[in-house]
Amino acid sequence: MNSNEKELELAHELTHNVNDALNRKIEERFRSALFLADPSLNMDAVTVISNVENDNELNVDGVDDETIDKAMAIFEAQQ
């Protein structure tokens, strides 16, 4: 493997690691916002998946749309 290939592989790995870290941070922050929006939520039944590589996609399951909207307002206010 030549130097350029190694550098590209390292750059790809670093990008993947940074994106993973960003995804985890977003997921944690949004789960906190959901809890603030509705403290009675069973967080074990809630799924939050972030994908910054796909246009900052955020998937939330196990929560009604109204609570998601409230949580999104809290989430955006925290930025």
C-alpha positions in Angstrom: 0.0 0.0 0.0 1.5 3.3 -1.0 1.6 6.5 1.1 -1.4 8.1 -0.7 -3.6 5.0 -0.1 -2.6 4.9 3.6 -3.4 8.6 3.9 -6.8 8.2 2.3 -7.6 5.2 4.5 -6.6 7.2 7.6 -8.7 10.2 6.5 -11.7 7.9 5.9 -11.3 6.3 9.3 -11.0 9.7 11.1 -14.1 11.0 9.3 -16.0 7.9 10.3 -14.9 8.3 13.9 -15.8 12.0 14.0 -19.3 11.2 12.5 -19.9 8.5 15.0 -19.0 10.8 17.9 -21.3 13.5 16.5 -24.1 11.0 16.1 -23.8 9.8 19.7 -23.7 13.4 21.0 -26.8 14.4 19.0 -28.6 11.2 20.1 -27.8 11.9 23.8 -28.9 15.6 23.5 -32.1 14.7 21.8 -33.0 12.0 24.3 -32.4 14.6 27.0 -34.7 17.0 25.2 -37.4 14.3 24.9 -37.2 13.7 28.7 -37.6 17.5 29.3 -40.6 17.6 26.9 -42.2 14.6 28.7 -40.6 13.4 31.9 -43.1 10.5 32.1 -41.6 8.9 28.9 -40.4 5.4 29.2 -37.0 6.1 27.7 -36.3 2.4 27.3 -39.0 2.2 24.7 -37.6 5.2 22.8 -35.2 4.9 19.8 -33.1 7.8 18.6 -30.8 7.4 15.6 -28.7 10.2 14.2 -27.0 10.0 10.8 -24.9 13.2 10.1 -23.6 11.6 6.9 -27.1 11.5 5.5 -28.0 15.2 5.6 -28.2 15.3 9.4 -31.0 12.7 9.5 -32.6 12.1 12.8 -35.0 9.1 13.3 -37.1 8.9 16.5 -39.4 6.0 17.3 -41.6 5.2 20.3 -42.7 8.8 20.8 -45.8 10.7 19.5 -45.3 13.5 17.0 -46.3 16.2 19.4 -43.6 15.2 21.9 -41.0 15.0 19.2 -42.0 18.6 18.1 -41.6 19.9 21.7 -38.3 18.1 22.1 -37.1 19.5 18.8 -37.8 23.0 20.0 -35.9 22.3 23.2 -33.0 20.7 21.2 -32.7 23.6 18.8 -32.9 26.2 21.7 -29.9 24.5 23.3 -27.6 25.0 20.3 
